[in-house]
Amino acid sequence: MTGSRPRRDAARNRERLIQAAREVFRAQGADAPLEEIAAGAGVSRTTLHRHFASREELATAVLDQNVADIEAYALELAAEADAAERLFHYLLDVQLESPWLARIVTEHATSWAGLTARTAAALAPLVEQARRGGRARPDVTTEDILLALPMALAVQIASTHKGEPLRADRGRELLHRALFVTAPPR
């Protein structure tokens, strides 16, 4: 019985570190001090390093959790006619909430090819369903939707720097119209 307790504590600490990293990275970016992540998880920096040897390894765990959330949401939406549109806007919202993701994913793109493949796999059946149902443009592919994400991020970044939040909304609307035949959500 005592042999299983440290494993449960370690698993709990790992989950707390990932959640704290999500929050701290969201607020401060991927360069946030690791001490703040450890403190947010209620553990020491030594415990953080016992679980994650590097910032990249911690960021990978956060991204893995994000992809798991995307996969779960895609499954939840699978029976809905507007599943692809909703997942697309969910992905845009994730980007909006966590702009650090784009920078770190760009810097380490080859390290996370598997996470991109998992995201594509979650999205693909919904895109096919949207095409069959006449909701997506007939030539739209999963890769097109994934390509639209950094486009939206570029508009978001430019809008933020210029203080024009409506441009980001307009960018989102234009991308939706390029991919789908339905009206963008309001």
C-alpha positions as CSV (number, residue, x, y, z in Angstrom):
1,M,0.0,0.0,0.0
2,T,2.8,2.5,0.8
3,G,4.4,1.7,-2.6
4,S,1.4,3.1,-4.5
5,R,1.2,6.4,-2.5
6,P,4.3,8.0,-3.9
7,R,3.1,7.2,-7.4
8,R,-0.2,8.8,-6.8
9,D,1.5,11.8,-5.3
10,A,3.8,12.0,-8.3
11,A,0.9,11.7,-10.7
12,R,-1.0,14.4,-8.9
13,N,2.0,16.7,-8.8
14,R,2.5,16.2,-12.5
15,E,-1.1,17.1,-13.3
16,R,-0.9,20.1,-11.0
17,L,2.3,21.3,-12.8
18,I,0.7,20.9,-16.2
19,Q,-2.3,22.9,-15.1
20,A,-0.2,25.6,-13.5
21,A,2.0,25.8,-16.6
22,R,-1.1,26.2,-18.8
23,E,-2.3,29.1,-16.6
24,V,1.2,30.8,-16.2
25,F,2.1,30.4,-19.9
26,R,-1.4,31.8,-20.8
27,A,-0.8,34.9,-18.7
28,Q,3.0,35.4,-19.2
29,G,4.0,33.4,-22.3
30,A,6.4,30.5,-22.7
31,D,9.3,32.3,-21.1
32,A,7.5,32.7,-17.7
33,P,9.7,31.9,-14.7
34,L,9.6,28.2,-13.9
35,E,9.5,29.2,-10.2
36,E,6.0,30.7,-10.8
37,I,4.8,27.5,-12.3
38,A,6.1,25.4,-9.4
39,A,4.6,27.8,-6.9
40,G,1.3,27.7,-8.8
41,A,1.3,24.0,-8.6
42,G,2.2,24.1,-4.9
43,V,5.5,22.2,-5.4
44,S,9.2,23.0,-5.3
45,R,11.2,23.8,-8.4
46,T,13.1,20.5,-7.7
47,T,9.8,18.7,-8.0
48,L,9.1,20.5,-11.3
49,H,12.5,19.4,-12.6
50,R,11.9,15.8,-11.4
51,H,8.9,15.7,-13.7
52,F,10.1,17.9,-16.6
53,A,13.8,18.1,-17.4
54,S,13.3,21.2,-19.6
55,R,10.9,24.0,-20.4
56,E,10.3,22.3,-23.8
57,E,9.4,19.1,-22.1
58,L,6.9,21.0,-19.9
59,A,5.5,22.9,-22.9
60,T,5.1,19.5,-24.7
61,A,3.1,18.2,-21.7
62,V,0.9,21.3,-21.9
63,L,0.4,20.9,-25.7
64,D,-0.3,17.2,-25.2
65,Q,-3.1,18.1,-22.8
66,N,-4.4,20.7,-25.2
67,V,-4.5,18.1,-28.0
68,A,-6.3,15.6,-25.7
69,D,-8.9,18.3,-25.0
70,I,-9.3,18.9,-28.8
71,E,-9.7,15.1,-29.3
72,A,-12.3,14.9,-26.6
73,Y,-14.2,17.9,-27.9
74,A,-14.1,16.5,-31.4
75,L,-15.6,13.2,-30.2
76,E,-18.3,15.2,-28.2
77,L,-19.2,17.1,-31.4
78,A,-19.1,14.2,-33.8
79,A,-22.9,13.9,-34.1
80,E,-23.5,17.6,-34.6
81,A,-24.1,19.0,-38.1
82,D,-21.9,22.0,-37.3
83,A,-19.1,20.0,-35.7
84,A,-16.3,21.1,-38.0
85,E,-17.3,24.8,-37.7
86,R,-17.5,24.6,-33.9
87,L,-14.2,22.8,-33.6
88,F,-12.5,25.3,-35.9
89,H,-13.7,28.2,-33.7
90,Y,-12.7,26.3,-30.6
91,L,-9.2,26.0,-32.1
92,L,-9.3,29.8,-32.8
93,D,-10.3,30.4,-29.2
94,V,-7.5,28.3,-27.8
95,Q,-5.1,30.4,-29.9
96,L,-6.6,33.6,-28.7
97,E,-6.3,32.5,-25.1
98,S,-2.8,31.2,-25.4
99,P,-0.8,33.1,-28.0
100,W,2.4,31.6,-26.6
101,L,1.4,28.4,-28.3
102,A,2.2,29.7,-31.8
103,R,5.6,30.8,-30.9
104,I,6.7,27.7,-29.2
105,V,5.1,25.4,-31.7
106,T,6.9,27.3,-34.5
107,E,10.2,27.1,-32.8
108,H,9.9,23.4,-32.2
109,A,7.7,22.3,-35.0
110,T,9.5,19.0,-35.7
111,S,9.3,18.0,-32.1
112,W,5.5,18.2,-32.1
113,A,4.6,16.7,-35.5
114,G,2.8,13.9,-33.6
115,L,0.6,16.4,-31.8
116,T,-0.2,18.1,-35.1
117,A,-1.1,14.7,-36.6
118,R,-3.4,14.0,-33.7
119,T,-5.1,17.3,-34.1
120,A,-5.6,16.6,-37.8
121,A,-6.9,13.1,-37.1
122,A,-9.5,14.6,-34.7
123,L,-10.5,17.2,-37.2
124,A,-10.6,15.1,-40.4
125,P,-13.8,13.2,-39.9
126,L,-15.6,16.4,-38.9
127,V,-14.4,18.1,-42.1
128,E,-15.5,15.2,-44.2
129,Q,-18.9,15.3,-42.5
130,A,-19.1,19.0,-43.2
131,R,-18.3,18.6,-46.8
132,R,-20.8,15.7,-47.2
133,G,-23.4,17.8,-45.4
134,G,-22.8,20.8,-47.6
135,R,-21.6,23.0,-44.7
136,A,-17.9,23.1,-45.8
137,R,-16.8,24.2,-49.2
138,P,-16.4,21.1,-51.4
139,D,-12.6,21.5,-51.9
140,V,-11.8,22.3,-48.2
141,T,-9.4,19.8,-46.6
142,T,-8.3,19.3,-43.0
143,E,-4.9,20.8,-44.0
144,D,-6.8,23.9,-45.2
145,I,-8.3,24.3,-41.7
146,L,-5.0,23.8,-40.0
147,L,-3.4,26.4,-42.4
148,A,-6.1,28.9,-41.4
149,L,-5.1,28.8,-37.8
150,P,-1.7,30.6,-38.2
151,M,-3.4,33.0,-40.6
152,A,-5.9,33.9,-37.8
153,L,-3.1,34.2,-35.4
154,A,-1.2,36.7,-37.6
155,V,-4.3,38.8,-37.8
156,Q,-4.7,38.6,-34.0
157,I,-1.2,39.6,-33.4
158,A,-1.4,42.5,-35.8
159,S,-4.7,43.6,-34.3
160,T,-3.3,43.5,-30.8
161,H,-0.3,45.6,-31.7
162,K,-2.4,48.2,-33.4
163,G,-5.1,48.1,-30.7
164,E,-7.8,47.1,-33.2
165,P,-9.7,44.1,-31.7
166,L,-12.3,44.3,-34.4
167,R,-9.8,43.3,-37.1
168,A,-9.3,40.0,-35.4
169,D,-13.0,39.3,-35.4
170,R,-13.1,40.3,-39.1
171,G,-10.2,38.0,-39.8
172,R,-12.0,35.1,-38.1
173,E,-15.2,35.9,-40.1
174,L,-13.3,35.9,-43.4
175,L,-11.5,32.6,-42.7
176,H,-14.8,31.0,-41.7
177,R,-16.4,32.2,-45.0
178,A,-13.4,30.8,-46.9
179,L,-13.8,27.4,-45.4
180,F,-17.5,27.0,-44.8
181,V,-20.7,28.0,-46.6
182,T,-22.5,28.7,-43.4
183,A,-22.6,32.0,-41.6
184,P,-19.9,32.6,-39.0
185,P,-21.1,32.4,-35.4
186,R,-21.8,35.7,-33.7
